[in-house]
């Protein structure tokens, strides 16, 4: 039922809901309203994080902070390709690092940097592939990795101690992708031509004031983790809400209601998908399919377990990276108990996250192709195949050597 609806190009969240409903009816449970409602609210915390983070990103985009930062990067580093790529990589990753969703980077910082990178000599298909790969790595990088958080919720494992393994995976692969796609293509010019079209504040505003919301959010997030005995954990959604409130008065005037509405439109596909995943998994638990899947994976030989991870997680991630992590990631994590579970979960999250670059949804590739201009998303995927394979092998290696890599965790 789920595959049929996806084939008919129904939204993933709607397809998951009807798939769950169909599974309950076939199993003889009728329409289990209570189970569906409980499932829809399973991931209420991630839903709040996503919405507040996107409101924050929309505010600092409309108040001119993101555009000013991009212009400053190009102006100062346009003639230094290596340093430019390092800074641009982190800049593009930033929204996905805060939200746990790759498309937030593609649609904000990625879209902002596409034209300057093309003006500096990179072919549009390379720019689109760079934006896609770097955004996926931003989704995997700390401090927020929603896939790992969802898998952890499924096995009652708190999202603590993931910073080291996630950073060890995401940042090297992001820099590798950026240099492989861009270094030999960038012109060593002044970068002045690339400034055309970059949105900057309408009036001259001190940089420290313009960047204050970004600094505040980073400081609060870091303080909660570094000084837990002194700084109370007020919650990530509240931190983003405070950052958005400060952003309203530090740059261009921003209409909060309009910014929140646009953020909701951007977030709605992901929010409905997470609600659909919750309902789908709730019904899978009710009719025993989830238990059967776990038992089947636990019974696999070690070689088949790793081969299954390498194939099933990215392929099903082409439908939804989050659904892949929940449906397949949890059984694989349970099958590999005894290794360092945090490191294993980090590797699994990357394997599932690579699905954003794969059909049928290929959501990262599609949006990156749009950001770079008139580029075919299939051409973007083809350009990225070697990097996708390298990333999958790196994730699999982290899972395989999870025990010796345990030093990455606290």
C-alpha positions in Angstrom: 0.0 0.0 0.0 2.8 2.4 1.0 4.8 1.7 -2.2 1.7 2.1 -4.4 0.9 5.5 -2.9 4.5 6.6 -3.3 4.4 5.4 -6.9 1.3 7.6 -7.4 3.4 10.5 -6.1 1.5 11.0 -2.9 3.3 13.1 -0.2 5.3 10.8 2.0 3.5 11.7 5.2 0.1 10.9 3.6 1.4 7.7 2.1 2.7 6.6 5.5 -0.7 7.4 7.2 -2.7 5.4 4.7 -0.1 2.6 4.8 -0.5 2.4 8.6 -4.3 2.5 8.3 -4.4 -0.2 5.6 -2.1 -2.4 7.8 -4.3 -2.0 10.8 -7.5 -2.9 8.8 -5.9 -5.9 7.2 -4.7 -7.1 10.6 -8.3 -7.0 11.9 -7.8 -4.0 14.2 -10.2 -1.7 12.4 -9.4 2.0 12.6 -7.3 2.3 15.8 -7.8 6.0 16.4 -5.9 6.0 19.8 -2.9 4.2 18.2 -2.8 6.6 15.3 -3.0 9.7 17.6 -0.3 8.3 19.9 1.9 7.6 16.9 1.4 11.1 15.4 2.7 12.6 18.7 5.6 10.2 19.2 8.1 12.7 17.8 6.5 15.9 19.3 9.9 17.1 20.5 11.6 16.8 17.1 8.6 18.5 15.6 9.1 21.5 17.9 12.8 21.6 17.2 12.2 21.6 13.4 9.6 24.4 13.4 11.4 26.7 15.8 14.7 26.2 14.0 13.2 27.0 10.7 11.5 30.2 12.1 15.0 31.2 13.4 16.6 30.5 10.0 13.9 32.5 8.2 14.3 35.4 10.6 18.1 35.7 10.1 17.7 35.2 6.4 15.1 38.1 6.1 17.0 40.4 8.5 20.1 40.2 6.3 22.4 38.2 8.5 22.9 35.2 6.2 23.3 37.4 3.1 25.8 39.6 4.9 27.8 36.7 6.1 27.9 35.1 2.6 29.0 38.4 1.1 31.8 38.8 3.7 33.0 35.2 3.0 33.2 35.8 -0.8 34.7 39.3 -0.5 37.5 38.2 1.9 38.2 34.7 0.5 37.3 34.9 -3.2 41.0 34.6 -4.2 41.8 31.8 -1.8 40.1 28.7 -3.1 41.1 26.2 -0.4 40.1 28.5 2.5 37.0 29.6 0.6 35.8 26.0 0.3 36.4 25.3 4.0 34.4 28.3 5.1 31.7 27.9 2.5 31.3 24.2 3.5 30.7 25.1 7.2 28.4 28.0 6.1 26.2 25.8 4.0 26.2 23.0 6.7 25.1 25.4 9.4 21.3 25.4 9.0 21.2 21.6 8.7 23.4 21.3 11.8 20.8 23.3 13.8 17.7 21.6 12.4 18.8 18.1 11.5 17.2 18.5 8.0 19.3 18.7 4.9 16.8 20.7 2.9 17.1 23.7 5.3 20.7 24.1 4.2 19.9 23.6 0.5 17.1 26.1 0.6 18.9 28.8 2.6 22.7 29.0 2.7 23.0 26.6 -0.3 20.7 28.7 -2.4 22.6 31.9 -1.3 26.0 30.5 -2.2 25.0 28.9 -5.5 25.3 32.0 -7.7 28.7 33.2 -6.2 30.2 29.7 -6.7 29.1 29.6 -10.3 30.5 33.1 -10.8 33.8 31.9 -9.4 34.0 29.3 -12.1 32.3 26.1 -10.8 29.9 24.4 -13.3 26.3 24.5 -12.1 26.1 20.7 -11.8 29.2 20.7 -9.5 27.7 23.5 -7.4 24.4 21.5 -7.0 26.3 18.3 -6.1 28.4 20.3 -3.6 25.3 21.9 -2.0 23.6 18.5 -1.8 26.5 16.5 -0.3 27.5 19.3 2.2 23.8 19.7 3.3 23.5 16.0 3.9 26.7 16.0 6.0 25.2 19.1 7.9 22.2 17.0 8.7 24.5 14.3 10.2 26.8 16.7 12.1 26.3 17.8 15.7 24.6 19.4 17.5 21.3 18.1 16.1 21.0 14.8 14.2 17.3 14.0 14.0 17.9 10.5 12.6 20.1 9.5 15.5 17.7 11.1 17.9 14.8 9.1 16.5 16.7 5.9 16.5 17.7 6.6 20.1 14.1 7.2 21.1 13.2 3.8 19.6 15.7 2.0 21.9 15.5 4.3 24.9 19.0 5.7 24.3 19.4 9.4 25.2 21.0 11.8 22.7 24.1 12.3 24.7 27.7 11.8 23.7 27.1 11.8 20.0 29.2 14.9 19.2 32.5 13.1 18.7 31.4 10.3 16.3 29.1 12.5 14.3 31.7 15.2 13.9 34.3 12.5 12.9 32.0 11.4 10.1 30.4 14.5 8.9 33.1 17.1 8.7 35.8 15.1 6.9 33.3 13.9 4.3 31.9 17.4 3.8 35.3 18.9 3.2 36.2 15.9 0.9 33.0 16.5 -1.1 33.7 20.3 -1.4 37.3 19.9 -2.5 36.5 17.0 -4.9 33.8 19.0 -6.6 35.1 22.5 -6.4 38.8 23.1 -5.8 40.1 22.6 -9.4 37.2 24.6 -10.8 37.4 27.7 -8.8 39.1 30.7 -10.4 41.7 32.5 -8.4 40.2 36.0 -8.9 39.2 38.7 -6.5 35.7 37.4 -6.1 34.2 40.8 -6.6 32.0 39.6 -9.5 30.5 36.9 -7.3 29.1 39.5 -4.9 26.4 40.4 -7.5 23.0 39.2 -6.3 24.0 38.4 -2.7 21.3 39.8 -0.3 22.8 42.3 2.2 21.1 44.5 4.8 19.2 47.5 3.4 21.0 49.8 5.7 24.5 49.8 7.2 24.4 47.8 10.4 27.3 46.9 12.7 28.4 43.3 12.0 28.4 42.3 15.7 24.8 43.4 16.0 23.7 41.6 12.8 25.3 38.3 13.9 24.1 38.6 17.5 21.2 36.0 17.0 23.7 33.4 15.6 26.2 34.0 18.3 23.5 33.9 21.0 22.1 30.5 19.8 25.6 29.0 19.5 26.6 30.2 23.0 23.4 29.0 24.6 23.6 25.5 23.0 27.3 25.2 24.0 26.7 26.5 27.5 24.0 23.9 28.2 26.4 21.1 27.2 29.6 22.5 28.7 28.2 23.8 32.0 25.2 21.7 32.8 25.5 22.4 36.5 25.4 26.1 36.0 23.2 26.7 32.9 19.8 25.1 33.0 18.7 23.1 30.0 15.8 25.2 28.8 15.3 23.1 25.7 16.4 23.6 22.1 13.1 25.0 20.9 13.2 27.8 23.4 16.8 28.6 22.4 15.8 28.9 18.8 12.7 31.0 19.8 15.0 33.4 21.8 17.4 33.7 18.8 14.5 34.5 16.5 13.2 37.1 18.9 16.6 38.8 19.1 16.9 38.6 15.3 13.7 40.7 14.9 15.6 43.8 16.3 19.1 43.3 15.0 18.8 43.8 11.3 16.3 44.6 8.6 12.7 44.7 9.8 11.1 41.3 9.7 7.4 40.5 9.8 7.3 37.7 12.4 3.9 36.2 11.3 5.0 36.1 7.6 8.4 34.6 8.6 6.6 31.9 10.7 4.2 31.2 7.9 7.0 30.7 5.4 8.9 28.6 7.9 5.8 26.4 8.4 5.3 26.0 4.6 9.0 24.8 4.4 8.6 22.5 7.4 5.2 21.1 6.6 6.4 18.2 4.4 8.9 17.1 7.1 6.4 17.6 10.0 3.7 15.5 8.2 6.3 12.9 7.4 7.5 12.6 11.0 3.8 12.3 12.1 3.3 9.7 9.4 6.4 7.7 10.5 5.1 7.7 14.1 1.7 6.3 13.0 3.3 3.8 10.7 5.7 2.5 13.4 2.9 2.4 16.0 0.8 0.2 13.7 3.8 -2.0 12.9 4.2 -2.5 16.6 0.5 -3.3 17.0 0.4 -5.9 14.3 3.8 -7.5 15.1 5.6 -6.5 11.9 8.1 -4.4 13.8 9.0 -7.3 16.1 9.2 -9.7 13.2 11.6 -7.3 11.4 13.8 -7.1 14.6 13.9 -10.9 15.0 14.7 -11.4 11.3 17.6 -8.9 11.5 18.9 -10.4 14.8 19.0 -13.8 13.1 21.2 -12.6 10.2 24.9 -13.6 10.0 27.3 -10.8 10.6 28.3 -10.5 6.9 24.6 -10.2 5.8 23.9 -7.7 8.6 26.5 -5.3 7.2 25.5 -6.0 3.6 21.9 -5.3 4.5 22.8 -2.0 6.2 24.8 -0.9 3.2 21.9 -1.5 0.8 18.6 -1.2 2.8 19.3 2.0 4.8 20.2 4.3 1.8 17.7 2.7 -0.6 14.8 3.0 1.8 16.2 6.4 2.7 15.3 7.4 -0.9 11.7 7.3 0.4 12.5 9.0 3.7 15.8 9.2 5.6 13.9 9.5 8.9 11.7 6.5 8.1 14.7 4.5 7.0 16.4 5.2 10.4 13.3 4.2 12.3 12.2 1.2 10.4 15.6 -0.4 9.6 18.0 1.5 11.8 16.6 0.3 15.1 16.7 -3.4 14.2 20.3 -3.1 13.0 21.3 -1.2 16.1 19.7 -4.0 18.3 21.5 -6.6 16.2 24.8 -5.0 16.9 24.5 -4.6 20.7 27.7 -5.1 22.5 29.6 -2.7 20.3 29.6 1.0 21.2 26.0 1.8 20.5 26.5 5.5 20.2 29.2 5.0 17.5 27.0 2.4 15.7 24.0 4.7 15.8 26.1 7.5 14.3 27.2 5.3 11.4 23.6 4.1 10.8 22.3 7.7 10.7 24.7 8.6 7.9 23.7 5.5 5.9 20.0 6.5 6.3 20.8 10.2 5.6 22.4 9.4 2.2 18.9 8.5 1.0 18.2 12.2 0.6 20.4 11.9 -2.6 18.6 8.9 -4.0 15.4 8.2 -5.9 12.4 8.1 -5.7 12.3 11.3 -3.6 15.9 12.4 -4.0 14.8 15.5 -2.1 18.3 16.9 -1.6 19.3 16.4 -5.3 16.0 18.0 -6.6 16.3 21.1 -4.4 20.0 21.5 -5.0 19.5 21.3 -8.8 16.9 24.1 -8.5 19.2 26.2 -6.4 22.0 25.9 -9.0 19.7 26.9 -11.9 18.6 24.8 -14.8 20.3 21.5 -13.8 18.9 18.0 -14.0 18.7 16.4 -10.6 19.7 13.0 -12.2 22.9 14.7 -13.4 23.5 15.9 -9.8 23.1 12.3 -8.5 25.5 10.9 -11.2 28.1 13.5 -10.3 27.8 12.6 -6.6 27.9 8.7 -7.0 31.6 8.3 -6.0 31.2 10.6 -3.0 28.0 8.7 -1.9 29.8 5.4 -2.1 32.8 6.7 -0.1 30.4 8.1 2.5 28.5 4.9 2.8 31.7 2.9 3.2 33.0 5.3 5.8 29.7 4.9 7.8 30.0 1.1 7.5 33.6 1.2 8.7 32.5 3.3 11.7 29.9 0.7 12.6 32.3 -2.2 12.0 35.1 -0.7 14.2 32.6 0.8 16.7 34.5 -0.7 19.7 37.9 0.8 19.0 36.3 4.1 18.0 34.6 4.3 21.4 37.2 6.9 22.4 35.2 9.4 20.4 32.4 9.2 23.0 32.6 10.7 26.5 
